[in-house]
Amino acid sequence: MEHPLHPTIIITGASSGVGLYTASALIHRGYHVIMACRDVAKGGDAAQRLGFSQDLFSLMQVDLGSLESTRCFAQEVVAGGRPLQGLLCNAAIYMPLLKEPLRSAEGYELTMATNHLSHFLLCHLLLPELQKSPVHDRRVVILGTVTHNPDEPGGKVYPRPDLGNCEGFAMGFQEPISMANGKKFEPVKAYKDSKVCNVLTMRELHRRYHESTGITFMSLYPGCVAETPLFRNHYPLFRTLFPLFQKYITKGYVSQELAGERVADVLVSPDFQHSGAYWSWGNINSQGRQPFIQRVSSQARDDEKASVVWDFSAKLVGIV
């Protein structure tokens, strides 16, 4: 099947938040977006609410809490035959109030499984499709966060990310292991650790595949999107006060719409074609700032750790 009219970009977690508004920004620029959603009905309602053109989006189901669901999604994308221009690994879960870890379908701690392992697998499965695509400028973008970096003001809040020596990966992440460093479960740290893994994955994809494939691999922090549904599992008081704090105290507040435009730029604008880069607009007064390539945390720029995480992740998702 041929799809000659519109270049296609896949967005995971496209039913709400930054993923949805990135889809909106791309659709308004004439791109076709595959909205990869756990809840396709929710995605369809969101697309209708924002007035997406029917010929510029497709809804496809994927549950990133299941490697099997991720594989099935990738198979459906390949069968669909659309030439791919980009993949945005955006979907994430953040469950700061958990007392005990939840588990993926394969038994892995759910935050790491959803945010990192399934995206790692998806990149691996779709890389051949991107590589053979006739589109010249192909990109893989993995959404980052300031909280991955303790060197930044927004990343200094306890607990800080620490993969240790990847003991949790080495031990297989099965019960009772729930953390990358093999230590006691801490839900906020689990999220931050997963985002460090996202950046390490981007950098390792760049090192392994950019030169041979011509695909551009990048990550970014679009600013503090304080009203994102990512915080839906937080205390109601936090959800009320955090946006106000970012708007009036730090001045770092970024709307979902603006964040979506920024992510769309990284996906398609010629100004951002810099493989291996981590783009940022800063975290203070960021709405007036120009984008720049930011130095990632010491953990996230550790090439040896990137290789270790890659090898363990490949084993956990079953591609070696």
C-alpha positions, 0 to 999 in steps of 0.5 A: 500500500502506498501513501504518497501525500503526507509524511508520517510521524508516530507519537506514543502517548498521543491521547493527552498532554504533550503528545496530543499537542505535538500531534496537533502542531504536526497536523497543522503543518500537514504531517500525518500522525499515527497516534499510538494510544493505550486508550484509542477511544480517548485519543479519538475524542481528543482528536475530534475536540481539537478538530484534527483533519480525518486524513491526517491522523490514524489511531492505533492501540498500544499498551507500553506496559506490555512488550507483546503489545509493543511488538504487535503495534510495531507489526501493524505499523510495518503492515500499514506501509506508510513511509515513516519520517519520525518516531516520538517516544513520548508516553510516560507514567509517573506514580509518585504515591505508590507504596509498592511497585506495579509490574508490567505484563512481563513482571518488570517494574512498571515505570521502567517498563513503560517509559524505557523498555517498551520505547527501547524495543519500539525503536529497535523494531521500527529502525528498519522501517525508518531506514528504508523510508524514502523520506530524506530527513528521518528522526527519532526523538525521545522526550526528556525531563529536567528531573533527570539532571541533578546539575539543574535546579529542577533536578536537585529535588530528592530523590535524585536519579541513580542507576548505580551499577545497573544491579537491577537490570543485571538481576532481571528486574523481576520481583522482588527487584524493582529499581535500576540500582537494585535497592528499595522501591522509590516511585519518584526515583523510578521515574527519574531513573527511567528518564536517564535511561531514555537519554542514554538510549538516545545517545547510544542510538546516535552512536550505533546508527546515525552514521550508517543510517542517516537517521537523526536521534535527539532528545529534549526538555520543552520546559516545565509543562506543569499542567500535563496529565503526567501528574494525574496520579499526584496529590490534588493539592500538588496539581493545584499549586504546582502550575501556580508556582511555575507561573508566578514564582519560577516563571518557568511555566510552559503550556501544553500547546507551546510544549507541543510546538517545541517538540514538533520543531525538534521532530521536523524543523531543519534548525534542529537536525543535530543527531545526539543533541539534547535540546532545551529552552531552559527552566527559568523564564523559558517562554522567551528563551531560544532553544539550545543544546544542553549538556545532560547529566553526568550519568546520562553522558556516561558512554560506558553506562549507556552501553551497559544499559543498552545490553541489559535492556536488549536482553530484557526485551528479548532482542538478543 
